[in-house]
Structure formats: structure tokens, C-alpha cells
Amino acid sequence: MLINYKNVDVYQQDFHVLHNVNLEVKSGEFIYLLGKVGSGKSSLLKSFYCEVLIDGGVADVLGYDLHSIKLSEIPYLRRKIGIVFQDFKLLTDRSVFANLEFVLRATGWEDKVAITEQIETVLNQVGMGRAIHKMPYQLSGGEQQRIVIARALLNSPEIILADEPTGHLDPETGNDLLDLLYSISKSGTTVIMATHNLNWLLAFPGRIIRFDNNTIIETKNLDSIETVKVKVISEDNTIVEENIVVDDDNQL
């Protein structure tokens, strides 16, 4: 069991975001966190690597008890988790190679040859081997997100957490990114992805965790989820419809 939450409460500072969370996660699973903006998806993801507070129940992640974990142990937990952000968070003043080298050296890698080999391996894994010496501004949004996924894979994580990874991408590029993440899960790495786009759930089936009224529940029924169809333009200038979960004020 990679993650075992039983009756856990999740907090953002003093705000009680999620009540009585129960969740078990195993190796190689592809899991969607589906809900409106502000429903607690990001907070749950951040709780897995001790970025937000938890209280009560049982909270085990990758062999660490989050209730008793020491500050000195948190970096070791985080090395087992790859994180893919919506807004890339690449260092814009250095090359792709330097971005990835920075992460490896920050997590204890010292051998220059091993560092280079690992960077080449993960870049090839995401189809970006030729971009190794490019700067982020020379890459498209989809290419930058592939670099972010490569960065998440550097330390061979057991879990990848993806927080709205296609939010800034057109539908075609987003589909390519989902295909990549899905293939990564098939190779044995668990992927947990927060989204409010129902299209991905139909194209890439997985477990579905719904967020509503400060709670979570696993479901296989999407019919009860309120959505709105949004027309967006893909890279080839065709119009594509996406099913988006609406917010309380009907704003996307």
C-alpha cells in the first residue's frame, strides 16, 4: 500500500478543507481527483508530501507515518514523489539540462556521469531527448510540460502527483500529455491527477475520487456531476468541445 488514509482531516492553515478522508492507493494505479475549483483537490495532494496539515486517523505515505514524521525525514519522503504543476515552475534562466541537474544535485546526486545519464534517460522517456540544451522559452507549452514530467521522474518516484497538468494546454497537446502519464502508470508508477475535465476520464479510464462538500468519495458514475460544455481551439485551429465541472458560481 503506497498511501493509506483513514479518517484523516486536511487543513489549509486554520481552515478545515476536508473531513474524514479515507483513501487507499496501490502501485501502478491511475487515479483522478475530480471536483470544482476550491473543493480540496490540491490540498489533498499537498498533504501527501507534508505541505499542508493533517489531523486524526491513520496517515501513511510510502512507509512514513505523517503524524510522527520528523522534519529531517520529509525530504526523503518527497524524493519518492514526483510533482507535476500546472504552471511548469521551470527555472527560466537555465537550460533544460541545467533545470534537471539542479534537482538531482539538490537531492544528493554527485557523480557527473550518472547525472548526465539520468537526465538523458528521463528526457528520452518523455520524448524530449533533443531538447536537452534548449532554454524553456524555446519550447512550446506542451514541450515544457513534458520537461516537467521528466523532472518528476528523475528520482524514479513511486508516485506522481499531477495538479491540473493540462490546464494551460490546448486539447490536442493535453491529450498527448495524458497519454504519456497513462503510459507511465502502466509501467508501475502510480499517477494521481487533479482535474475538472471529464474528457480525460473517458479517454483514459482510471479510479475516480469525487470532491464535494468537504468530503471525498470514490465513484464510477459520472452522470450526477454537473458540467458545462466549453469550446476551445486546438493547435490545428479546429474547435473541440470539453466537458468541464462547473463551480458554485458557474464560473470556470
C-alpha positions in Angstrom: 0.0 0.0 0.0 1.5 3.3 -1.1 -1.0 5.6 0.6 -3.3 4.7 3.5 -5.6 7.4 4.8 -8.3 6.5 7.4 -10.5 9.2 8.9 -8.0 12.0 8.2 -8.8 15.7 8.3 -6.9 18.1 6.0 -6.3 21.7 6.8 -5.1 24.8 5.0 -3.7 26.8 7.9 -6.7 27.0 10.2 -9.3 26.2 7.5 -10.8 22.7 7.7 -10.6 21.7 4.0 -11.5 18.0 4.0 -13.3 15.9 6.6 -12.8 12.2 7.3 -10.7 11.3 4.3 -10.5 7.6 3.6 -8.2 6.5 0.7 -6.1 3.6 -0.2 -3.6 3.8 -3.1 -1.7 0.9 -4.6 1.2 0.6 -7.1 0.5 1.3 -10.8 -2.9 2.9 -10.3 -4.2 5.9 -12.3 -6.4 8.0 -10.1 -8.4 11.1 -10.9 -9.3 13.7 -8.3 -12.4 15.3 -9.7 -14.1 18.3 -8.3 -14.8 22.0 -8.5 -12.2 24.7 -8.1 -11.6 25.0 -4.3 -13.0 21.6 -3.4 -9.8 20.4 -1.8 -8.0 18.5 -4.6 -4.8 20.4 -4.4 -4.9 20.3 -0.6 -5.1 16.5 -0.6 -2.2 16.3 -3.0 -0.1 18.6 -0.8 -1.0 16.6 2.3 0.8 13.6 0.8 4.2 15.4 0.9 3.6 17.4 4.2 2.9 20.7 2.5 -0.4 21.1 4.4 -1.5 20.0 7.9 -3.4 16.8 8.7 -5.1 15.6 11.9 -6.7 12.5 13.2 -6.9 8.9 12.0 -4.2 7.0 10.1 -2.0 8.7 7.5 0.7 6.6 6.0 2.5 7.5 2.8 5.3 5.4 1.3 6.1 3.9 4.7 6.1 7.2 6.6 3.6 7.9 9.4 2.7 11.5 8.6 1.6 12.1 12.2 5.0 11.3 13.6 7.3 12.1 10.6 10.4 14.2 11.6 11.3 17.3 9.7 14.6 15.7 8.7 12.6 12.8 7.1 10.4 14.9 4.9 13.0 15.4 2.1 13.4 11.7 1.9 9.6 11.2 1.5 9.5 13.9 -1.2 12.2 12.2 -3.2 9.8 9.3 -3.6 7.1 11.6 -5.1 7.2 13.3 -8.4 5.2 16.5 -8.7 3.8 18.0 -12.0 2.4 21.5 -11.6 0.0 23.3 -13.9 2.3 26.3 -14.3 5.5 24.3 -15.1 7.8 26.1 -12.5 10.8 25.7 -14.7 13.9 27.9 -14.0 13.7 30.2 -17.0 17.3 31.4 -16.8 18.9 28.0 -17.4 18.7 25.2 -20.0 16.7 22.0 -19.8 19.8 20.1 -18.7 20.6 22.7 -16.0 17.0 22.6 -14.7 17.2 18.8 -14.3 20.7 18.8 -13.0 19.7 21.3 -10.3 17.0 18.9 -9.0 19.4 15.9 -9.0 22.2 17.7 -7.1 19.6 19.1 -4.6 18.5 15.5 -3.9 22.0 14.2 -3.3 23.4 13.2 -6.7 27.1 14.0 -7.1 28.5 11.9 -9.9 28.6 14.0 -13.1 28.4 11.0 -15.5 25.5 9.4 -13.6 23.7 12.8 -13.5 24.0 13.2 -17.3 22.9 9.6 -17.9 19.8 10.0 -15.7 18.8 13.3 -17.4 19.2 11.7 -20.9 17.1 8.7 -19.7 14.1 10.7 -18.5 14.2 13.1 -21.4 14.1 10.2 -23.8 11.3 8.7 -21.8 9.1 11.7 -22.4 10.2 12.2 -26.0 12.3 15.3 -25.4 15.8 14.0 -25.8 16.7 16.6 -28.4 15.7 19.5 -26.1 18.4 18.8 -23.6 20.3 22.0 -24.3 17.4 24.3 -25.1 16.1 27.1 -22.9 12.5 26.9 -21.6 11.4 29.9 -23.7 12.4 27.9 -26.9 9.8 25.3 -26.1 6.0 25.2 -26.5 3.7 24.8 -23.5 3.3 21.1 -24.2 7.1 20.6 -24.5 7.7 22.5 -21.3 5.1 20.2 -19.5 7.0 17.2 -20.8 10.2 18.6 -19.3 8.2 19.0 -16.0 7.2 15.3 -16.2 10.8 14.4 -16.9 11.8 16.3 -13.8 9.2 14.4 -11.8 10.7 11.1 -13.0 14.3 12.0 -12.1 14.4 10.1 -8.8 12.4 7.1 -10.0 9.4 8.0 -7.9 6.8 5.6 -6.7 4.0 8.2 -7.1 3.5 11.1 -9.5 1.1 13.8 -8.3 -0.2 16.0 -11.2 -2.2 19.1 -10.3 -4.3 20.2 -13.3 -1.3 19.4 -15.6 -3.2 20.2 -18.8 -4.8 23.4 -17.6 -2.8 25.7 -19.8 -2.6 23.4 -22.8 -4.8 23.1 -25.9 -6.9 19.8 -26.1 -4.6 18.0 -28.6 -1.4 18.7 -26.5 -3.3 17.9 -23.3 -4.3 14.6 -24.8 -0.7 13.8 -25.6 0.3 14.6 -22.0 -2.4 12.4 -20.6 -1.3 9.6 -22.9 2.2 10.0 -21.5 1.1 10.0 -17.9 -1.1 7.0 -18.6 1.8 5.0 -20.1 3.9 5.9 -17.0 1.2 4.4 -14.8 1.2 1.3 -16.9 4.9 0.8 -16.2 4.2 0.7 -12.5 4.4 4.3 -11.2 1.1 5.4 -9.6 -0.3 8.6 -11.0 -2.8 10.8 -9.0 -4.1 13.7 -11.1 -6.4 16.5 -10.1 -8.6 17.7 -12.8 -12.1 19.2 -13.6 -12.1 18.0 -17.2 -14.3 14.9 -17.7 -13.0 14.3 -21.2 -9.8 12.7 -19.8 -11.8 10.2 -17.7 -13.5 8.8 -20.8 -10.3 8.6 -22.9 -8.0 7.3 -20.1 -10.1 5.2 -17.6 -9.0 5.1 -14.0 -10.2 5.3 -10.5 -12.4 8.4 -9.8 -12.3 10.2 -6.5 -15.1 12.9 -6.2 -14.7 16.0 -4.0 -17.9 17.6 -2.7 -19.0 19.3 0.5 -15.5 19.0 2.1 -15.5 15.2 1.7 -14.3 12.7 -0.9 -16.0 9.6 -2.2 -14.9 7.1 -4.9 -17.4 6.7 -7.7 -17.9 5.2 -11.1 -21.0 7.2 -12.0 -20.3 10.5 -13.8 -23.9 11.2 -14.7 -24.6 13.1 -11.5 -21.7 15.5 -12.0 -22.8 18.9 -13.2 -20.7 20.0 -16.2 -20.7 22.6 -18.9 -19.5 22.2 -22.5 -16.7 24.6 -23.4 -15.5 25.2 -27.0 -11.7 25.5 -27.3 -9.4 25.8 -30.2 -6.8 23.1 -30.8 -3.3 23.6 -32.3 -4.6 22.9 -35.8 -7.3 25.6 -35.3 -10.2 23.1 -35.1 -12.9 23.7 -32.4 -13.1 21.0 -29.7 -15.7 20.7 -27.0 -14.7 19.8 -23.5 -16.9 18.8 -20.5 -15.8 20.9 -17.5 -17.0 20.6 -14.0 -18.7 23.9 -13.1 -18.0 25.9 -9.9 -20.6 27.0 -7.4 -21.0 30.4 -9.2 -21.0 28.7 -12.6 -17.6 30.2 -13.4 -14.9 28.0 -14.9 
